[in-house]
Amino acid sequence: MRVRVDGKQCQGHGVCYMTAPDVFAPREEDGHAYVLHEEVGPELEAAARDGAEACPERAITVE
Ligand code: SF4
């Protein structure tokens, strides 16, 4: 599974990395999210989807 954060849509609310800290992390400078590993293995797919669904800006895509 591939996971991406749209840096323009992300507002840094932090819900994704609070929901799925093994998939998402905050950038130090502004708290906006990035994906720890673009390719997410099966063991973290559910967490990645939960994080994406929790994002109020719909900035995360999983495919
Ligand atoms: S929940 Fe969405 S808006 Fe908030 S930090 Fe994560 S990607 Fe950005």
Residues whose N, C-alpha, C, O or C-beta is under 5 A from the ligand:
A	BS01	SF4	V5 Q9 C10 Q11 G12 H13 G14 V15 C16 Y17 G31 H32 A33 C55 P56 E57 A59
